[in-house]
Amino acid sequence: MAKGTKRASPGADDEKNPLTEVELSDEDARKLQSVQRDIARVELVLERAAQKALVPAFEKRREVIKTIPKFWPVALMNHHMFTYHVQHSADQLALSYLEDVWVVRDPAEPRCYTIEFTFKENPHFTDRVLKKEFKYVPPPAAADEKAGPDGITESMLEFSWDRDVVPSGTKINWKDADKALTKLYPRESADEDDIGEPGSFFNFFERASDPFEIGLNIAGEIFPDAIDYFLGNTGGDELDSDGSDDDEDDDDADEIDLEKPRTKKQKV
């Protein structure tokens, strides 16, 4: 028999709270879980449909911004988490040659994708396009599954980014040793999965792992809202302007800005 719980409120010690021991039968628990999965299924269907419907709009945007100089470098650098990984002036110079950013969703699992950065001729590397794939690797149980009428399988409802996604690295063909940014500014970490100093942004492409979740920030935040980032309309958390603690709040914000920004989980 499962029990529902409610956090006790102040003064509740003096008398028994009737909401602290709400019993839930096994049957009701199963019904709740079933409804919860139904909701998750509908949300996933809507998400997949939305991703597909957005492609023509993104393609139209792609054509429009071709005439806007440095659209993508500006949009990317207006994202506070991205900026943290482009602290070196050499990185900023290399990114100034960026012409296009594109996210290709996996048709089988749209929560996985490949990020493509397209550059014009530059003094750093010969590659025109740098790619990073976050590949979907279905769990073993998925081999025997049959999708429902909506195309959703049980394993899709149990999707886990850490378990089901394998990122890959791309070799960058540097023109000269003194231009090899990932060698000049390597990612400092104890091993492939530890989070240390990021070094050059281009480690994101050359290293397979993405411990700073740069890919999630690009695909989940910057790419869909690129125009807002370019215009500076989505610069970060807003502070409440009301109340008497504004100065104190501003001081706290300044202190936080001096530290390494915290990574937040994104929707994928």
Sequence and secondary structure as in RCSB ss.txt:
>XXXX:A:sequence
MAKGTKRASPGADDEKNPLTEVELSDEDARKLQSVQRDIARVELVLERAAQKALVPAFEKRREVIKTIPKFWPVA
LMNHHMFTYHVQHSADQLALSYLEDVWVVRDPAEPRCYTIEFTFKENPHFTDRVLKKEFKYVPPPAAADEKAGPD
GITESMLEFSWDRDVVPSGTKINWKDADKALTKLYPRESADEDDIGEPGSFFNFFERASDPFEIGLNIAGEIFPD
AIDYFLGNTGGDELDSDGSDDDEDDDDADEIDLEKPRTKKQKV
>XXXX:A:secstr
 EEE     TTGGGS  TTS EEE HHHHHHHHHHHHHHHHHHHHHHHHHHHHHHHHHHHHHHHGGGSTTHHHHH
HHTSHHHHHT  SHHHHHHHTTEEEEEEEE SS TTSEEEEEEE S SSBS SEEEEEEEE   GGGGG    TT
S  HHHHT  HHHHEEE      BSSGGG HHHHS  B SSTTS  B  STTHHHHSS  TT HHHHIIIIITTT
HHHHHHTS  S      SS HHHHHHHHHHHHTS         
